[in-house]
């Protein structure tokens, strides 16, 4: 993790075309960010680990209710192999959509195959100038906000820019980025949103260069997005 923090400033900033929403400065921007960062349905993706629990047929479950095992992993092609029905594509479905599909499929063989579907390995990432950067388990049963995430990460370092806490949601191709200013109560109140799985909190160092003009044809905000995504990619590879 220390190596991650050393590499972060050195990462190459790609100029690939992206579609994103960058809300960084004014109160009007922050108001717009609330709508744009509204939670979206969470879909299953390759390498997610699924808990599929059958209430009346526990022998078909991918894990027991009491077990701390990791469930069944979604393969690279977005499928899982399940008892009786075999291989089924699950990628790009919500857990509710998959639950309904499995209920219909298993109803051809079983009476009332009631079940639940959950994603077990969802994370929120906190990187940059925090004392304990890393990935933190996402718990859908409780509200997880940026302030809570910063607390989980041990709080800010002495080198943190308290007016430059960035919240990044989405993918490198389509994302939303908002800035939280911890020194401004209005900013904190407006941007302390409910986090979603795979959200990233990045705390900038207090020496970060600030500019609103393109740099060598690259918008600085776009460069920031690339830097954050690149750092998370390295973190996932090393962990």
C-alpha positions in Angstrom: 0.0 0.0 0.0 2.9 2.4 0.7 4.2 1.7 -2.8 0.8 2.6 -4.1 1.0 6.0 -2.5 4.5 6.5 -3.9 3.4 5.5 -7.4 0.2 7.6 -7.4 1.8 10.9 -8.4 3.8 9.3 -11.1 1.1 7.6 -13.0 0.7 8.5 -16.7 -2.4 10.5 -17.3 -4.2 9.1 -20.3 -6.0 11.5 -22.7 -8.6 8.9 -23.8 -12.0 10.1 -24.6 -14.4 9.8 -21.6 -17.9 10.8 -20.8 -18.2 12.2 -17.3 -19.7 14.8 -15.0 -17.2 16.9 -13.2 -18.7 19.0 -10.3 -15.9 20.7 -8.6 -16.3 24.3 -7.6 -19.5 26.3 -7.0 -22.5 25.7 -4.9 -24.6 25.3 -8.1 -22.1 22.6 -9.1 -22.6 20.8 -5.8 -26.3 21.0 -6.1 -26.1 19.4 -9.6 -23.8 16.7 -8.3 -26.5 15.5 -5.9 -28.8 14.6 -8.8 -26.0 13.2 -11.0 -24.6 11.0 -8.2 -28.0 9.5 -7.3 -27.6 5.7 -6.6 -28.1 3.5 -9.6 -29.0 -0.2 -9.6 -26.1 -2.4 -8.8 -25.4 -5.0 -11.4 -23.4 -8.2 -11.2 -20.1 -8.3 -12.9 -17.3 -10.9 -13.5 -15.4 -11.9 -10.3 -18.2 -10.9 -8.0 -18.9 -13.5 -5.4 -22.5 -14.5 -5.1 -24.5 -15.8 -2.1 -27.5 -17.8 -3.4 -29.5 -19.2 -0.5 -32.4 -21.5 -1.0 -34.7 -21.4 2.1 -36.3 -24.8 1.6 -33.4 -26.5 -0.3 -30.2 -25.6 1.5 -28.3 -28.3 -0.4 -28.6 -26.1 -3.5 -27.2 -23.0 -1.9 -23.8 -21.6 -2.8 -23.1 -21.1 0.9 -24.7 -21.9 4.2 -26.4 -19.1 6.3 -23.8 -19.5 9.0 -20.7 -19.9 6.8 -18.1 -17.2 6.3 -17.1 -18.7 3.0 -17.0 -16.6 -0.2 -19.9 -17.9 -2.2 -19.6 -18.7 -5.9 -17.5 -16.5 -8.2 -18.8 -15.1 -11.5 -16.5 -16.3 -14.3 -14.8 -14.0 -16.8 -17.6 -14.7 -19.3 -20.2 -13.5 -16.8 -21.6 -16.9 -15.9 -21.9 -19.3 -12.9 -22.5 -23.0 -12.8 -25.4 -24.0 -10.6 -27.0 -27.3 -9.5 -29.7 -28.7 -11.7 -29.9 -25.9 -14.2 -26.2 -25.7 -15.1 -24.4 -22.7 -16.5 -26.4 -19.4 -16.5 -25.4 -15.9 -17.4 -25.6 -13.5 -14.5 -23.5 -10.5 -15.5 -25.3 -7.2 -16.0 -28.3 -8.4 -13.9 -29.3 -6.9 -10.6 -29.5 -9.3 -7.7 -33.3 -9.0 -7.8 -33.4 -9.8 -11.5 -31.2 -12.8 -11.0 -33.4 -13.9 -8.1 -36.5 -13.8 -10.2 -34.8 -15.7 -13.1 -33.6 -18.4 -10.7 -37.0 -18.7 -9.1 -38.6 -19.3 -12.5 -35.9 -21.7 -13.7 -36.0 -23.8 -10.5 -39.8 -23.8 -10.4 -39.7 -26.3 -13.3 -38.0 -28.8 -10.9 -38.9 -27.7 -7.4 -41.9 -26.6 -5.4 -41.6 -23.0 -4.2 -37.8 -22.6 -4.6 -37.8 -19.3 -2.6 -34.2 -17.9 -2.5 -32.1 -14.8 -1.9 -29.2 -13.4 -3.9 -26.5 -11.1 -2.6 -23.1 -9.9 -3.8 -20.5 -10.7 -1.0 -17.3 -8.9 -2.1 -18.5 -5.4 -2.6 -16.0 -2.7 -1.6 -15.5 1.0 -1.2 -12.0 2.4 -1.7 -10.3 5.2 0.3 -6.9 6.4 -1.1 -4.6 9.3 -0.9 -3.9 11.3 2.2 -5.5 9.1 4.8 -3.8 7.2 7.6 -5.1 3.7 6.6 -5.8 3.7 2.8 -7.4 0.6 1.3 -10.6 -1.2 0.5 -13.5 -1.4 3.0 -16.3 -3.8 2.9 -19.6 -2.4 1.7 -22.5 -3.3 4.0 -25.9 -2.6 2.4 -27.6 -2.8 5.8 -26.0 0.5 7.0 -25.5 3.9 5.5 -22.0 4.5 4.3 -21.1 8.1 3.6 -17.8 9.8 2.7 -17.3 11.0 6.3 -17.8 7.5 7.5 -15.4 6.2 4.9 -12.7 8.7 6.0 -13.2 7.6 9.6 -12.9 3.9 8.6 -9.6 4.9 6.9 -8.2 6.4 10.1 -8.8 10.0 9.3 -6.7 12.4 7.3 -2.9 12.8 7.4 -1.2 16.1 8.2 -0.5 16.5 4.5 -4.2 16.2 3.4 -5.8 19.0 1.5 -9.0 19.3 3.5 -10.8 21.2 0.7 -10.0 18.6 -1.9 -11.7 15.3 -1.0 -12.9 13.7 -4.2 -15.8 11.2 -4.6 -15.6 9.2 -7.8 -18.3 6.9 -9.1 -18.6 4.9 -12.3 -16.1 3.5 -14.7 -13.1 5.0 -16.6 -15.5 5.4 -19.6 -18.4 7.0 -17.8 -18.1 8.5 -14.3 -19.1 11.3 -12.0 -16.7 13.2 -9.8 -17.5 15.6 -7.0 -15.4 17.5 -4.6 -16.1 17.8 -0.9 -14.6 20.7 1.0 -14.3 19.6 4.7 -13.7 23.3 5.6 -17.1 24.3 4.3 -20.2 23.1 6.2 -22.4 23.7 3.1 -20.1 21.5 1.0 -20.0 18.8 3.6 -23.8 18.8 4.0 -24.4 18.7 0.2 -21.8 16.1 -0.8 -21.9 13.7 2.2 -23.9 11.3 0.0 -24.7 7.7 0.5 -21.8 5.7 -1.1 -22.3 2.8 -3.5 -20.1 -0.3 -4.1 -16.9 0.5 -6.0 -17.1 4.2 -5.1 -13.7 5.8 -4.5 -12.8 8.5 -2.0 -9.5 10.3 -2.9 -7.9 12.8 -0.5 -5.5 15.1 -2.4 -2.2 16.2 -0.9 -2.2 19.8 0.3 0.5 20.7 -2.3 -1.6 19.7 -5.3 -1.4 22.3 -8.2 -4.7 23.9 -8.9 -5.8 25.2 -12.3 -8.9 25.6 -14.3 -7.2 25.7 -17.7 -6.4 22.7 -19.9 -2.8 21.5 -19.5 -1.2 20.3 -22.7 -4.6 19.6 -24.1 -5.7 17.5 -21.1 -8.3 18.9 -18.7 -6.7 18.7 -15.2 -9.9 17.1 -13.8 -9.7 14.4 -16.5 -6.1 13.8 -15.4 -7.2 13.5 -11.8 -9.8 10.9 -12.8 -7.2 8.8 -14.7 -4.8 9.0 -11.8 -7.5 7.8 -9.3 -8.6 4.9 -11.6 -5.0 3.9 -12.3 -4.2 3.8 -8.6 -7.2 1.6 -7.9 -6.2 -0.7 -10.7 -2.8 -1.1 -9.1 -4.3 -1.6 -5.6 -6.6 -4.4 -6.9 -3.7 -6.2 -8.6 -1.5 -6.1 -5.5 -4.3 -7.1 -3.2 
